[in-house]
């Protein structure tokens, strides 16, 4: 690919069949000649993060591999990156929409669907910042409301204005479940408080370290309303 290097790897997901995933070669990649990422507020240091396989994303994918998926349930993944959890849900037959702010996330998802011989899946531009700018990729914005909203490592900023909680509320049905995998970031308590103000009950469970990544510490956060 012009401007950046990629790799294709086989990922083992607990409870699911392996996934073939195209990702960026490493976190030193950067290619934004047209300024699309910069217009969305994505710095050169942040640019490659969407295209990496992160432990939290693997944990979310594993959680969705074993979670019951009721017929008709509509799922939205926010800040999807490589959309591992969405791919697992999609392969299980769920109605899932993946969303991210990065201008290349949709293209990487399209290729990973092809690599895994999966049917097309809906992708939308999902920017929860207060000064949201439309991506130039042509992807539609997230629309409508969902039964289940999922995300991994999305609490990486302080978010003093509560933009993420407001985005979730905008797209959550009155009866809704929210699953967030968080690697024990310091912004968790403030987010839990905001979601409580929106009527969500909170529970969590610790996540064990993955094989080969003994340093990982995190938890699966569950919010339920209705």
N, C-alpha and C positions, 0 to 999 in steps of 0.2 A: 504494500500500500504506500502511495507517495506521502512523504512527510513523517511517517512513523513506522515502527516495526511491530509485528504481531507474532503470536504463537498460537498453536492449537494444542490443547491438552485434554486428557480424559480425567474428569472429576468423579470421584466416588461420593455419592450422596447417601447417607444412612437412610435405609428404608425405601430407596428408589433405585432405578436402573442408572447406570453411569451416564453422564452427560459429556458430549464433545463440545468444548467451549473455545471459541476464538477470543483471545484477550490481547491487551497490549503486552509487548515483550517484557517491559519493566516499568517502573514509575519515573523513568527519565524521559519519557516520550512527550513530544509537544508538536502540534501542527495546527495553527490557527491563522493561516495567511490572510483569510478574508475577515478576520476579527469577529466571527460569529460567537465564539465563546467569550471573548472579552466584552461584547455587548450584553451578555447575560450575566456579567459579573464574575466570570470564571477566570482566575489568574493562571499563569503558566505553571505554578506549583500545584494548583488544584486540577489542572486539565487532565492528567493521566489517571486520576483516582477512580473515575467511572469504569475504566477498562481493566481493573485489577480484580483478582479473586481474593475476597476478604474472608477471614474466619467467621465473622458475624453473618455474612451472606450465606455461607455454607450451613451454619446453624439454622437460619431461617428456612432454607430449602429443606433441611432434614425435618424440621417441625411440620412443614406443609406436606411432606411425603407421607406422614402418618395421621394427620388431622382429618377427621371426617369431612367430606365435602358434600353438603346437601344439594339435591337437585335444585337448580334455579338460583343458587347463591351467586351473587356478583362480587368479584374480588378486585381490589385495586392495590397494586404495589407502588409505593411512593419511593422516590430516590432509588430506583431499581438498579442502576449501574448495569451489570451484565445480566440482571434479571434471572438469577438462578432459581429463586423461589417461584417466579412466574412460570418459568419453563416446566418446573416440576408439576405445578397446578394444571397447566395447559395439557401436559401429557396425560394427566389423570382425568381429563375431560371437563375441567372447570371452566367457567366463563370468567376469564381474567383479563385485566387491562394493566399493562406495565407502563410506568411513567417515570420520567427523569427530566432534569433541566439540560443535560449535556447535549449538544447538537449532533453527536455521533452515536448516542445510545441506541436510537432506533435502527440505525444501519447495522450495528453489531448484533442487535437482537434478530434482525432479519437473517443474517448469516448464520447465527447459532440455531435458529429454527431449521434452516436448510441442512446444516451439519447433522442434526438429530432427526431428520426426515419427519418434521412436524408440520402441521397445517399452519397457515397464517394466524397470527395473534394480534390483537389490538394493542397499539402503542400510542401514547399521548404525551404531549409536552406538559410536564407537571412542575411548575415553579411556584413555591409557596411564599416567596419573598413579597414584601409589601409593594415593592416597585417592580413587579413582574414585567418582563419584556418577552415578546413572542419570539420563539426560535425561528431561524431561517430554514430549518429542515423541511418545513411544510407539514409537520405533524400537528394534528389538531390539539387544542387544549383539553385537559380532563373535563368531562362533562358528566352530569348526573350524580346519583348517590349510590352507595354500595353497602352490601351487607357485612363485608369483611375488608378491612384495610390493613395492609402488612408493610413492614419496612425493616431494614437492618442498618444500624449505625447512622441514624438520621438525627441524632441529638448531639451533633458535633459542634454546634454554635450555641451561644447563650440565648439567643432569640428572646431578647427582653420584651419585644412587642407581641410575642405570642403568635407569630405568623404561621408556624407549623400547626399549632392547635386550631387556629382559625381555618386553615386549609382543610384539615381533617373534618372539622364540623361542617364545612360547606359541602363535603362529599360523603358524609356519613348519614345513613338512614336513621330514623328515630330509634330503631332497634338495630344495634350495630356492635360488632366486635373489632377490636384493634389489637394486633400482635406486633410488638417491636422487639427486636434483638438489639441489646445495647451492651457494648464492651465496658461497662462500668464507668461511663463518662460522668463528669461532675454536673451536667445539666439535667440529670434525670429527675431530681426532686421537684424542680420548678415545672417541668412538663407534667409530672403526675398531678401536681396541684391544679394546673390549668385544665387538665382533662376531668378532674373531679368537679370543677366548676361547670363543666358541660354535661354533668350527669353520669359520668363513667365510673364504674367501680373497678378498683385496681387490685391485681394480684401478680405475683412474679415467682419464677423458679430459677435457681442457679443453673448455669450451663457448664459442663465439664470441659476441660481442655481437649482439643483435638489431638489425634496422633501426630507427632512431629511438631506440635505447637504447644508445648507445656506451659508457655507463658500466658496463654489466653485465659482471660477471666471475663465473664459476662453473665447476662441473665435474659431470660425471655419474659418480657413484660406483657401482661394481658389486661385489656380494658374492655369492659362489657357495659352496654347500656340497653335498657328495655327488657 
